Amino acid sequence: VQLQASGGGSVQAGGSLRLSCAASRAILSTFRDSTMGWYRQAPGKERELVASMIRSGIPNYADSVKGRFTISRDNARKTVYLQMSDLTPEDTAVYYCNARFAAYPATNFWGQGTQVTVSS
């Protein structure tokens, strides 16, 4: 299974971006039975959880993004999204897609990371 993230870029404060992460080579049932998430890592800081969504579709958000970011998943497309709105310079980071599949309990899958830069 490979995770391919896309959608990063540069925006001004208050702008929006949508990130996508496609799980290529994953069969549909494997993707459905997964917890998908987005993490980010800013320069000089540790990687942190931004949002995640379990198989049932229940989301979980970091306090810093609640009300601004929305995670969603399209199981048929084997893709997870992160809609980011009202961005601030503090959101600047490399964003990583993460997957934990029930079929591969010992493995934590990561995408390659996509840069999000928010200017004031």
BADOPA-655277 format. One record per residue (C-alpha): x, y, z. Coordinates in steps of 0.5 Angstrom, whole numbers, plus 500, padded with zeros to 3 digits. Example, Ala and Ser with C-alpha at 12.3 -4.5 7.8 and 13.67 -1.06 7.14 Angstrom:
REM BADOPA-655277
525491516/527498514/
END
This chain:
REM BADOPA-655277
500500500/503507498/500514500/500519496/499526498/497532494/494539495/499543499/501550497/502557499/496562501/495568505/492568512/485567512/485563506/484555505/487549502/485542501/489536502/488529499/491523500/490517496/492510498/494506492/495499491/490498497/484494496/477497498/476493504/483494507/482502506/475501509/477498515/482503517/484509521/486515517/489521519/493528518/499530522/504536521/511538523/513545523/521547523/524545529/518542532/515535533/510532529/503532531/496530530/492534526/486530525/484523524/478519522/476512524/473507520/466509522/467516520/468519527/473525526/478527532/481534531/487537535/484543539/488548535/484546528/477545531/472549527/477551522/479544519/475538516/477531515/473527511/474520507/471517500/472510501/470508494/476513492/480510497/482517499/482522505/481529505/483535509/479541508/483547511/480554512/482560516/489558515/494562520/502562519/502558525/499552520/505553516/508546516/509539512/503535512/503528512/498523511/498517516/494510515/493504520/490499517/487493521/490488515/497491517/496492525/504492526/505497520/504505521/503508513/506515512/505519505/511523503/509530506/506536503/508543504/503548507/506555507/501561510/504568510/501574514/
END
